[in-house]
Amino acid sequence: MSSHEPVVVECLEGPAAARVAADVGVVYAEVFAEPPYGEAEDDFAAAARRFRSQTRRADFRIALARTVSGEPVGLAYGHPLDATTRWWDPLSAAVPAETRREDGRRSFGVLELAVRPPWRGRGVGRRLHDALLEDCAAERAVLNVRCDVVAAQAAYRAWGYRSVGQVRPWEGAVLHDVMLLGLTRPAHTPPPRPGEPGRGGKMQVRAVP
């Protein structure tokens, strides 16, 4: 393992994402075994099952970072929230109906974003996040982040997210902030120049410095 190798980010959608399940498992197990998560083998197995199930969605998307020699480095994945999602139901305080409104296209849920320790502090997390949401047609991105993970909280706020409430996403979970990021393209943004990808452009494999 060398954290000095160049790193590339690949994006995959739908069932095609299932082929990187082993790499996802490597990243997940190393990151979420750390404090304060403290997850163990049973948790890793459950996460692997969830991932395989999620990849059956045609609108599922993953951004995976690897070194040029193939070592998995980090990941970010998610999918649009369904119109009937229960994402907003467990909030500790009510949020406005307009904030809760979902139609299957409005919000992209960022389910996981993780970078292995040797590659942190190099902008890999931000590149994964941006690659995941590149060309996203949703109006906003939404994620949950533990209130006690200070570094992640600071990163998301620096990227433009704002907290809209707090939640315990499952029974026995610690408190998480629910965070939103607006994705709507500003009206004054000029169209892409010839040769540049637009919002409907092809996904790219991009270098991460």
N, C-alpha and C positions, 0 to 999 in steps of 0.2 A: 504494500500500500504506500502510495506517495501522494501527499497533498500538494506537491509542487507541479504535478502534471496539469496540462490544460484540461478544462472541463467543457463538455458540450451538453446542451439541453435538448431533449427530444420530446415532442408532444404527440400523444396518441389519443384516439377517441374510440368510444364504444368497446365492442368485444376485442378489438385489436390490442387494447390495453392489458388484457389478461396475459399476454405473452411476457410481460415484465414483472409478473407476480413475484418471482424469486428475488429480483432486485428490490422490489418494494419491501419484501420481508426482511432483507438485510438492513435497510435503512430504519424501518420501523422498530425492529428489535433493539438496535443499538441506541436510538434516540429515546425510546419510551421505557427502556430499562433504567434510565438515569433518574435521579431525584429531580423534581418532586413526584414524577409519575410512578416510578417503581413497579412497572408492569412486569409480568412473568410469563412463562411459557403458555399457560392457558389463555392469557390475554393476547399473546401474539397469534395463537391459533384462531381465536375468535376474530381478530382483525383481518387475518388472511381470508376467512370465510366471508366476512363483510365485503372485502375488496373484490373477491370473485363474483359475488352477487351484484355489486355496483357496476362492474364492467359489462353486465348484460344490458345495461341501458345504452341506447344509441347516442344519448346526449352526454354520457359520462366522458370526462376528459382528464388526462394526467400529463403533467410536465415532469420528466425524469432527468436528473443530472447524473452524468457519468464522466469519469476520466476518459481520456482517449484510449486507454488500454482496457476500458470496460468496467472499472470499479464503480459501483453505485455510490453516489455522493449525497443526493437529496431528492426530495419529491414534493410535489403539490398536486392535489387532485380534488375533484368535486363535480357537481352537476347542477343544472337549474332546479330550483325548488318547485315541487308540484303545486298545483292550485289548492290541493287538499292537505298540504304539509302541516305537520304539527310542530314545526320549528319554534313557532311563537307561543305555543300553549303554556309551557312551564315557566314563563317569565315571572319573577318574584313580584313585579308590579306591572299593571296594565300599560300597554303602549297604544297610541292612537290607532284607530281602525285603518287609517290610510297607510300607516307604517306596516301593519300586519298583512295588508292586502297582497295576495299572490295570484298569479294567473297561469303559472307554468312557464312563463318566459321572463318575468320581471326581475327575479333575483337569481344570481349564481351562488350556490352554497359552496364555500371553500371548506372541504371536510378535513383535510390534513395538509400541513406544510411542515416539513422537517428536513434538517440538514445535519449530517454526521459531524461530530465535534472537530475532527482535523480540518474541515473545510469551512468552518464558521469564520465570520469576520472578513470574508472576501466578496461579499455581495451576492453569494449564490442564492440565498433565500429570496432576495428581491428579484433576481432574474427568473427564478422559478415562478414566483407569484405573477410577474408580468407576462411570462410566456403562457401561463395557464389562462390568463384573462385576455390575451391578445385576440383581437377579432371577435370578442364576446359580444353577443347581441343583447345581453341583459342590461337593464337600467342600473343595476347595483350589484355589488358583491356583499355577501354576509358571511360571518364566521363567528365561532365561539372560541374564546381564549381564557384559560384559567387566570383568575385574578392574582394568583401568587407567582406567576411566571413573568417577572418584571421585564426581562429582555424582550420577550415576545410582545408584551403590551407596548413597550416603547417603540419597537419596530413598526407595528401596525399603525400606531398613531402617527409616526413619522411618514408613513406611506399614505396618510390621508383618511384613515378609518376614524370613526367616532363611535363611542359607546351609546347605545340606546336603551340599555337595561341589563339586568343580570338574571342568570338562570342556573339551575342545576339540571343539566341535560338528561341525566338518567338517575334512577334511584341510588342514593348513596354518593353521588358525585359531589365534588367540591364546587364552590361558586365560580361561575364563568361570566365574563363580560360578553354581551352580544354586540358585535361591532358591524357597522355598515360603511361601505365605500361607494360613492357615486361613480358610475361608469359612463354616463351619457356623454357623448361627444359634444363639445361646445359648438354652438352654431357658427362661430367665427373660424373654426378650424379649417384650414384650406384643404381641398382634396389632394390625394397623393399625386406626386409628379409621375410622369411616365416611367414605368419600370419599378415603381415602389408598390408594395402590397397595400391594398386598402383594407377596410374592415372585413371584407369578404375574401381577403387574399389567402393564399396557401400558407399553411403552417410551416414554420422554418425550424431547422436545427441550428441553434445559435451558440456561439462561444461564450463562456463565462470566464472573465479574467481572474 
